[in-house]
Amino acid sequence: MTINVERDFELVTLEITGRLDTTTAPNLESVVNELSENTKELVFDMSGVEYISSAGIRVLLGAYKKMNSHQGKMRIEKANDMVREVFEMTGLSDMLE
């Protein structure tokens, strides 16, 4: 998995490519944990994600809680059909755009 981080003032976009699973989720979690409280909007570009496991879902939920704790917003964009299906099954589809 690769993570491309783009910063534009208070907006951070994380472009993720590859598999988001138990092996790679800690890398994404580290990137999310390093975000400053000045980040007001966090976007996950999932266009390159081939697979997401429960470990990946856990990291996304943690990011959502972190953003909510300082009145920030989070959204997930460009998820493929397989990833969308996982989000629908887990009730996370509300985060999708």
C-alpha positions in Angstrom: 0.0 0.0 0.0 1.1 3.5 -0.7 -0.2 6.7 0.8 0.2 10.0 -0.9 -0.4 13.0 1.4 -1.5 16.3 -0.1 -1.9 19.3 2.2 -3.7 22.5 1.3 -4.0 24.7 4.4 -6.7 23.0 6.6 -7.5 20.3 4.0 -5.5 17.0 3.9 -6.1 14.4 1.2 -4.8 10.9 1.6 -4.6 9.1 -1.7 -4.4 5.4 -0.9 -3.3 2.7 -3.4 -3.2 -1.1 -2.8 -4.6 -3.2 -0.1 -5.8 -1.8 3.2 -5.5 -4.8 5.6 -4.0 -5.9 8.9 -0.5 -5.6 7.4 -0.9 -2.1 6.0 -3.5 -0.5 8.3 -0.9 0.5 10.9 0.9 2.6 8.3 -2.3 4.6 7.5 -3.0 4.9 11.3 0.4 6.5 11.8 -0.3 9.0 9.1 -3.7 9.9 10.6 -2.2 10.1 14.1 0.4 12.6 12.8 -2.2 15.0 11.5 -2.3 18.3 13.4 -5.4 19.6 15.1 -5.4 22.4 12.5 -6.6 19.9 9.9 -10.3 20.8 9.5 -11.1 18.5 6.6 -9.7 15.0 5.9 -10.4 13.3 2.6 -9.6 9.7 1.8 -9.2 9.1 -1.9 -9.9 5.4 -2.2 -9.7 5.2 -6.0 -6.7 2.9 -5.9 -7.8 0.7 -3.0 -8.2 -2.9 -4.2 -9.3 -4.4 -0.9 -10.2 -3.3 2.6 -10.4 -5.4 5.8 -11.8 -4.8 9.2 -8.4 -3.4 10.2 -8.8 -0.8 7.5 -12.3 0.0 8.7 -11.0 0.4 12.2 -8.4 3.0 11.1 -11.1 4.9 9.1 -13.4 5.0 12.2 -10.5 6.2 14.3 -9.8 9.0 11.8 -13.5 9.9 11.9 -13.5 10.1 15.7 -10.3 12.2 15.6 -11.8 14.7 13.2 -15.0 14.9 15.2 -13.1 15.6 18.4 -11.8 18.9 17.0 -14.9 19.8 14.9 -13.3 18.7 11.6 -14.9 16.9 8.7 -14.0 13.6 7.1 -15.1 12.0 3.8 -14.2 9.1 1.6 -14.1 9.6 -2.1 -13.8 7.4 -5.3 -14.3 4.0 -3.6 -14.7 1.2 -6.1 -17.7 -1.1 -6.0 -16.1 -3.7 -3.7 -15.0 -1.1 -1.2 -18.5 0.5 -1.4 -20.1 -2.9 -0.7 -18.0 -3.3 2.5 -18.9 0.2 3.6 -22.6 -0.6 3.0 -22.4 -3.8 5.0 -20.7 -2.1 7.9 -22.9 1.0 7.9 -20.1 3.3 6.9 -21.7 4.3 3.6 -22.7 7.7 5.0 -19.0 8.7 4.9 -18.9 8.1 1.1 -19.1 10.8 -1.5 
